[in-house]
Amino acid sequence: MATIPVHFIKRLKLTLDDGTLYIIEQDEVQKASSVEELLMSMHIANQLVDMSIELDYEGIELDVTEKVTNLLNKDEDEKS
């Protein structure tokens, strides 16, 4: 199963079975190596009824642009 890299997550909104809403911002999310690790560290995974993930689209765009540029530059270097 594929997972979303935590460095691309801007915000998590977690709703628990008692109606409690947790909003976890990017700086806190990035302290964990995965969303699963974060949820387990909070000891609320078994109470979770809904989760909304807001992605950092600017960060994703920069990452993809950088990787594509590197690939194109590598291809150009090989042709030279």
VOGU-3710 file (C-alpha; in Angstrom, 3 decimals, decimal comma):
1> matipvhfik> 0,000/0,000/0,000  1,349/3,409/-0,969  1,554/6,149/1,629  1,802/9,903/1,392  5,252/11,196/2,381  4,785/13,308/5,517  6,738/16,204/4,009  3,862/16,661/1,531  1,178/16,872/4,236  0,150/20,405/5,155
11> rlkltlddgt> -2,503/19,558/7,742  -4,343/16,590/9,238  -7,858/16,857/10,620  -8,805/13,934/12,829  -12,295/13,258/14,158  -12,674/10,874/17,079  -15,681/8,739/17,955  -16,686/11,189/20,703  -16,756/14,107/18,233  -13,406/15,589/19,283
21> lyiieqdevq> -11,586/17,266/16,387  -7,785/17,385/16,289  -6,002/19,595/13,771  -2,347/18,777/13,364  -0,226/21,270/11,434  2,649/20,507/9,069  5,475/21,111/11,547  3,994/18,533/13,954  3,170/16,038/11,206  6,747/16,132/9,937
31> kassveellm> 8,136/15,056/13,309  6,911/11,532/12,522  8,192/9,292/9,752  4,644/8,345/8,713  1,005/9,155/9,417  0,658/5,725/11,012  3,525/6,474/13,413  1,973/9,824/14,311  -1,427/8,286/15,057  0,076/5,506/17,147
41> smhianqlvd> 2,130/8,006/19,161  -1,049/9,950/19,957  -2,767/6,789/21,265  -5,996/7,696/19,464  -5,867/5,387/16,431  -8,586/3,107/17,838  -10,899/6,125/18,400  -10,441/7,599/14,927  -13,610/7,768/12,806  -12,537/10,244/10,113
51> msieldyegi> -9,328/11,759/8,805  -8,873/14,576/6,309  -5,446/15,162/4,767  -4,604/18,551/3,278  -1,657/18,300/0,904  1,092/20,862/0,353  0,567/21,279/-3,394  3,282/23,928/-3,708  5,781/21,540/-2,118  4,691/18,717/-4,416
61> eldvtekvtn> 5,004/20,963/-7,472  8,499/22,081/-6,469  9,591/18,490/-5,846  8,243/17,229/-9,182  9,695/20,203/-11,073  13,103/19,615/-9,509  13,063/15,896/-10,316  11,942/16,432/-13,913  14,564/19,148/-14,416  17,260/16,835/-13,042
71> llnkdedeks> 16,136/14,047/-15,373  16,146/16,350/-18,387  19,574/17,729/-17,465  20,911/14,204/-17,018  19,525/13,245/-20,435  21,133/16,334/-22,009  24,473/15,519/-20,311  24,376/11,981/-21,741  23,754/13,334/-25,263  26,746/15,689/-25,034
//
